[in-house]
Amino acid sequence: MGRTSRKLNFLIEEGLCRDLEALVPAGKRSKVVNQALHKELESIRRKRAVEKLLSSPPVGKQFSNCEIIEGLSKDRRSH
């Protein structure tokens, strides 16, 4: 099943807009912006998850910061 799309109205910086128009053909811009937004939102989700883990009281096995970073790195490499 295909994904539905919505048209949104928002502002981007003038220089960023010029770069997008100069570097990406007109028919490909939505795809490029969607891909960039997916990556940024995933990054925000991961940061929030780490913040939640670090701020919550320990329950069960405790992980060191090194173990958490290693696990996140492994997850990122799998995508």
LUMRO-379200 format. One record per residue: x, y, z of N, C-alpha, C in turn; residue number from 1; residue in one letter. Coordinates in nm, 4 decimals, decimal comma, padded with zeros to 6 digits, always signed. Layout:
+----------+----------+----------+----------+----------+----------+----------+----------+----------+-----+----+
!      nxx !      nyy !      nzz !     caxx !     cayy !     cazz !      cxx !      cyy !      czz !   i ! aa !
+----------+----------+----------+----------+----------+----------+----------+----------+----------+-----+----+
!        X !        Y !        Z !        X !        Y !        Z !        X !        Y !        Z ! NUM !  A !
...
+----------+----------+----------+----------+----------+----------+----------+----------+----------+-----+----+
***
This chain:
+----------+----------+----------+----------+----------+----------+----------+----------+----------+-----+----+
!      nxx !      nyy !      nzz !     caxx !     cayy !     cazz !      cxx !      cyy !      czz !   i ! aa !
+----------+----------+----------+----------+----------+----------+----------+----------+----------+-----+----+
! +00,0842 ! -00,1170 ! +00,0000 ! +00,0000 ! +00,0000 ! +00,0000 ! +00,0891 ! +00,1239 ! +00,0000 !   1 !  M !
! +00,0621 ! +00,2204 ! -00,0872 ! +00,1424 ! +00,3413 ! -00,0966 ! +00,1129 ! +00,4389 ! +00,0150 !   2 !  G !
! +00,2051 ! +00,5270 ! +00,0365 ! +00,1879 ! +00,6290 ! +00,1392 ! +00,1121 ! +00,7473 ! +00,0808 !   3 !  R !
! +00,0282 ! +00,8061 ! +00,1611 ! -00,0406 ! +00,9261 ! +00,1169 ! +00,0490 ! +01,0461 ! +00,1457 !   4 !  T !
! +00,0258 ! +01,1530 ! +00,0750 ! +00,1044 ! +01,2740 ! +00,0917 ! +00,0127 ! +01,3905 ! +00,1229 !   5 !  S !
! +00,0685 ! +01,4903 ! +00,1889 ! -00,0042 ! +01,6133 ! +00,2176 ! +00,0817 ! +01,7301 ! +00,1754 !   6 !  R !
! +00,0176 ! +01,8316 ! +00,1305 ! +00,0866 ! +01,9538 ! +00,0948 ! +00,0903 ! +02,0425 ! +00,2187 !   7 !  K !
! +00,2096 ! +02,0882 ! +00,2560 ! +00,2260 ! +02,1725 ! +00,3729 ! +00,2774 ! +02,3095 ! +00,3311 !   8 !  L !
! +00,2476 ! +02,4080 ! +00,4099 ! +00,2931 ! +02,5426 ! +00,3839 ! +00,3823 ! +02,5846 ! +00,4999 !   9 !  N !
! +00,5138 ! +02,5961 ! +00,4750 ! +00,6066 ! +02,6407 ! +00,5780 ! +00,7206 ! +02,7158 ! +00,5124 !  10 !  F !
! +00,7987 ! +02,7851 ! +00,5920 ! +00,9071 ! +02,8683 ! +00,5421 ! +01,0412 ! +02,8003 ! +00,5638 !  11 !  L !
! +01,1314 ! +02,8197 ! +00,4681 ! +01,2703 ! +02,7780 ! +00,4850 ! +01,3580 ! +02,8987 ! +00,4532 !  12 !  I !
! +01,4784 ! +02,8967 ! +00,5020 ! +01,5709 ! +03,0074 ! +00,4796 ! +01,5960 ! +03,0266 ! +00,3305 !  13 !  E !
! +01,6144 ! +03,1514 ! +00,2905 ! +01,6346 ! +03,1853 ! +00,1487 ! +01,7549 ! +03,1118 ! +00,0892 !  14 !  E !
! +01,8660 ! +03,1104 ! +00,1624 ! +01,9857 ! +03,0426 ! +00,1117 ! +01,9638 ! +02,8933 ! +00,0944 !  15 !  G !
! +01,8920 ! +02,8335 ! +00,1870 ! +01,8613 ! +02,6913 ! +00,1787 ! +01,7723 ! +02,6637 ! +00,0580 !  16 !  L !
! +01,6773 ! +02,7523 ! +00,0351 ! +01,5879 ! +02,7384 ! -00,0802 ! +01,6673 ! +02,7478 ! -00,2113 !  17 !  C !
! +01,7586 ! +02,8449 ! -00,2192 ! +01,8415 ! +02,8589 ! -00,3412 ! +01,9247 ! +02,7334 ! -00,3642 !  18 !  R !
! +01,9837 ! +02,6803 ! -00,2566 ! +02,0636 ! +02,5581 ! -00,2700 ! +01,9779 ! +02,4411 ! -00,3175 !  19 !  D !
! +01,8600 ! +02,4262 ! -00,2595 ! +01,7698 ! +02,3183 ! -00,2990 ! +01,7352 ! +02,3298 ! -00,4470 !  20 !  L !
! +01,6997 ! +02,4497 ! -00,4898 ! +01,6630 ! +02,4711 ! -00,6302 ! +01,7812 ! +02,4505 ! -00,7239 !  21 !  E !
! +01,9015 ! +02,4881 ! -00,6794 ! +02,0201 ! +02,4747 ! -00,7638 ! +02,0701 ! +02,3306 ! -00,7723 !  22 !  A !
! +02,0554 ! +02,2564 ! -00,6643 ! +02,1154 ! +02,1229 ! -00,6571 ! +02,0210 ! +02,0084 ! -00,6902 !  23 !  L !
! +01,8911 ! +02,0307 ! -00,6728 ! +01,7957 ! +01,9212 ! -00,6884 ! +01,6951 ! +01,9571 ! -00,7977 !  24 !  V !
! +01,6802 ! +01,8698 ! -00,8974 ! +01,5820 ! +01,8964 ! -01,0037 ! +01,4406 ! +01,9098 ! -00,9471 !  25 !  P !
! +01,3582 ! +01,9884 ! -01,0151 ! +01,2237 ! +02,0203 ! -00,9668 ! +01,1426 ! +01,8958 ! -00,9303 !  26 !  A !
! +01,1485 ! +01,7914 ! -01,0070 ! +01,0677 ! +01,6725 ! -00,9799 ! +01,1172 ! +01,5867 ! -00,8644 !  27 !  G !
! +01,2344 ! +01,6190 ! -00,8102 ! +01,2953 ! +01,5372 ! -00,7046 ! +01,2979 ! +01,6059 ! -00,5689 !  28 !  K !
! +01,2586 ! +01,7311 ! -00,5608 ! +01,2735 ! +01,8086 ! -00,4371 ! +01,1911 ! +01,7535 ! -00,3216 !  29 !  R !
! +01,0676 ! +01,7156 ! -00,3468 ! +00,9840 ! +01,6615 ! -00,2386 ! +01,0464 ! +01,5359 ! -00,1793 !  30 !  S !
! +01,1008 ! +01,4505 ! -00,2650 ! +01,1634 ! +01,3280 ! -00,2178 ! +01,2852 ! +01,3590 ! -00,1303 !  31 !  K !
! +01,3678 ! +01,4537 ! -00,1738 ! +01,4868 ! +01,4903 ! -00,0984 ! +01,4484 ! +01,5495 ! +00,0379 !  32 !  V !
! +01,3499 ! +01,6381 ! +00,0380 ! +01,3058 ! +01,6996 ! +00,1632 ! +01,2445 ! +01,5939 ! +00,2550 !  33 !  V !
! +01,1650 ! +01,5029 ! +00,2017 ! +01,1061 ! +01,3958 ! +00,2824 ! +01,2145 ! +01,3087 ! +00,3459 !  34 !  N !
! +01,3156 ! +01,2714 ! +00,2680 ! +01,4236 ! +01,1883 ! +00,3208 ! +01,4996 ! +01,2608 ! +00,4322 !  35 !  Q !
! +01,5288 ! +01,3888 ! +00,4110 ! +01,6002 ! +01,4662 ! +00,5121 ! +01,5164 ! +01,4792 ! +00,6395 !  36 !  A !
! +01,3867 ! +01,5012 ! +00,6230 ! +01,2985 ! +01,5151 ! +00,7388 ! +01,2854 ! +01,3832 ! +00,8147 !  37 !  L !
! +01,2776 ! +01,2714 ! +00,7424 ! +01,2755 ! +01,1397 ! +00,8081 ! +01,3992 ! +01,1220 ! +00,8958 !  38 !  H !
! +01,5170 ! +01,1546 ! +00,8420 ! +01,6416 ! +01,1391 ! +00,9172 ! +01,6438 ! +01,2281 ! +01,0408 !  39 !  K !
! +01,6024 ! +01,3526 ! +01,0247 ! +01,6043 ! +01,4453 ! +01,1374 ! +01,5055 ! +01,4038 ! +01,2459 !  40 !  E !
! +01,3860 ! +01,3627 ! +01,2073 ! +01,2867 ! +01,3198 ! +01,3058 ! +01,3313 ! +01,1935 ! +01,3785 !  41 !  L !
! +01,3963 ! +01,1028 ! +01,3082 ! +01,4480 ! +00,9820 ! +01,3727 ! +01,5560 ! +01,0188 ! +01,4741 !  42 !  E !
! +01,6397 ! +01,1140 ! +01,4395 ! +01,7424 ! +01,1610 ! +01,5315 ! +01,6795 ! +01,2217 ! +01,6571 !  43 !  S !
! +01,5758 ! +01,3015 ! +01,6400 ! +01,5058 ! +01,3614 ! +01,7537 ! +01,4436 ! +01,2528 ! +01,8412 !  44 !  I !
! +01,3813 ! +01,1518 ! +01,7782 ! +01,3214 ! +01,0418 ! +01,8556 ! +01,4264 ! +00,9687 ! +01,9382 !  45 !  R !
! +01,5409 ! +00,9421 ! +01,8773 ! +01,6471 ! +00,8710 ! +01,9490 ! +01,7004 ! +00,9535 ! +02,0650 !  46 !  R !
! +01,7210 ! +01,0823 ! +02,0432 ! +01,7698 ! +01,1685 ! +02,1512 ! +01,6708 ! +01,1693 ! +02,2670 !  47 !  K !
! +01,5438 ! +01,1786 ! +02,2362 ! +01,4416 ! +01,1777 ! +02,3417 ! +01,4398 ! +01,0444 ! +02,4162 !  48 !  R !
! +01,4564 ! +00,9354 ! +02,3429 ! +01,4575 ! +00,8037 ! +02,4067 ! +01,5762 ! +00,7914 ! +02,5014 !  49 !  A !
! +01,6920 ! +00,8404 ! +02,4590 ! +01,8104 ! +00,8352 ! +02,5451 ! +01,7890 ! +00,9225 ! +02,6679 !  50 !  V !
! +01,7349 ! +01,0436 ! +02,6479 ! +01,7072 ! +01,1318 ! +02,7621 ! +01,6118 ! +01,0648 ! +02,8606 !  51 !  E !
! +01,5107 ! +00,9990 ! +02,8081 ! +01,4136 ! +00,9303 ! +02,8944 ! +01,4808 ! +00,8171 ! +02,9716 !  52 !  K !
! +01,5644 ! +00,7412 ! +02,9015 ! +01,6359 ! +00,6318 ! +02,9685 ! +01,7275 ! +00,6834 ! +03,0785 !  53 !  L !
! +01,7991 ! +00,7912 ! +03,0486 ! +01,8945 ! +00,8430 ! +03,1455 ! +01,8269 ! +00,9116 ! +03,2639 !  54 !  L !
! +01,7053 ! +00,9627 ! +03,2435 ! +01,6379 ! +01,0332 ! +03,3520 ! +01,5468 ! +00,9431 ! +03,4350 !  55 !  S !
! +01,5168 ! +00,8247 ! +03,3863 ! +01,4269 ! +00,7365 ! +03,4607 ! +01,5063 ! +00,6552 ! +03,5629 !  56 !  S !
! +01,4400 ! +00,6193 ! +03,6730 ! +01,5092 ! +00,5397 ! +03,7745 ! +01,5430 ! +00,4011 ! +03,7192 !  57 !  P !
! +01,6546 ! +00,3467 ! +03,7617 ! +01,6949 ! +00,2159 ! +03,7111 ! +01,5968 ! +00,1059 ! +03,7519 !  58 !  P !
! +01,5575 ! +00,0255 ! +03,6560 ! +01,4707 ! -00,0890 ! +03,6796 ! +01,5345 ! -00,2061 ! +03,6060 !  59 !  V !
! +01,5606 ! -00,3127 ! +03,6760 ! +01,6235 ! -00,4277 ! +03,6119 ! +01,7715 ! -00,4022 ! +03,5878 !  60 !  G !
! +01,8221 ! -00,4597 ! +03,4818 ! +01,9648 ! -00,4481 ! +03,4495 ! +01,9991 ! -00,3040 ! +03,4176 !  61 !  K !
! +02,1080 ! -00,2562 ! +03,4727 ! +02,1547 ! -00,1211 ! +03,4449 ! +02,2612 ! -00,1264 ! +03,3364 !  62 !  Q !
! +02,2581 ! -00,0270 ! +03,2468 ! +02,3548 ! -00,0192 ! +03,1382 ! +02,4428 ! +00,1034 ! +03,1599 !  63 !  F !
! +02,5693 ! +00,0878 ! +03,1287 ! +02,6594 ! +00,2017 ! +03,1373 ! +02,6361 ! +00,2923 ! +03,0159 !  64 !  S !
! +02,6836 ! +00,4153 ! +03,0256 ! +02,6730 ! +00,5057 ! +02,9107 ! +02,7402 ! +00,4449 ! +02,7882 !  65 !  N !
! +02,8512 ! +00,3783 ! +02,8094 ! +02,9244 ! +00,3146 ! +02,6993 ! +02,8383 ! +00,2075 ! +02,6329 !  66 !  C !
! +02,7700 ! +00,1270 ! +02,7115 ! +02,6828 ! +00,0223 ! +02,6573 ! +02,5652 ! +00,0826 ! +02,5802 !  67 !  E !
! +02,5109 ! +00,1921 ! +02,6304 ! +02,3999 ! +00,2592 ! +02,5616 ! +02,4482 ! +00,3137 ! +02,4278 !  68 !  I !
! +02,5627 ! +00,3809 ! +02,4291 ! +02,6178 ! +00,4377 ! +02,3054 ! +02,6490 ! +00,3279 ! +02,2056 !  69 !  I !
! +02,7065 ! +00,2190 ! +02,2535 ! +02,7376 ! +00,1061 ! +02,1649 ! +02,6098 ! +00,0479 ! +02,1036 !  70 !  E !
! +02,5056 ! +00,0336 ! +02,1849 ! +02,3784 ! -00,0182 ! +02,1348 ! +02,3149 ! +00,0744 ! +02,0323 !  71 !  G !
! +02,3194 ! +00,2050 ! +02,0579 ! +02,2646 ! +00,3016 ! +01,9622 ! +02,3446 ! +00,3022 ! +01,8332 !  72 !  L !
! +02,4763 ! +00,2942 ! +01,8442 ! +02,5614 ! +00,2901 ! +01,7251 ! +02,5302 ! +00,1672 ! +01,6405 !  73 !  S !
! +02,5136 ! +00,0544 ! +01,7062 ! +02,4798 ! -00,0691 ! +01,6356 ! +02,3453 ! -00,0547 ! +01,5649 !  74 !  K !
! +02,2479 ! +00,0078 ! +01,6334 ! +02,1164 ! +00,0309 ! +01,5736 ! +02,1279 ! +00,1205 ! +01,4510 !  75 !  D !
! +02,2040 ! +00,2284 ! +01,4607 ! +02,2185 ! +00,3208 ! +01,3480 ! +02,2840 ! +00,2534 ! +01,2282 !  76 !  R !
! +02,3821 ! +00,1695 ! +01,2541 ! +02,4511 ! +00,0994 ! +01,1430 ! +02,3579 ! +00,0003 ! +01,0737 !  77 !  R !
! +02,2558 ! -00,0459 ! +01,1433 ! +02,1645 ! -00,1461 ! +01,0851 ! +02,0636 ! -00,0844 ! +00,9879 !  78 !  S !
! +02,0578 ! +00,0481 ! +00,9801 ! +01,9611 ! +00,1154 ! +00,8917 ! +02,0280 ! +00,1602 ! +00,7650 !  79 !  H !
+----------+----------+----------+----------+----------+----------+----------+----------+----------+-----+----+
***
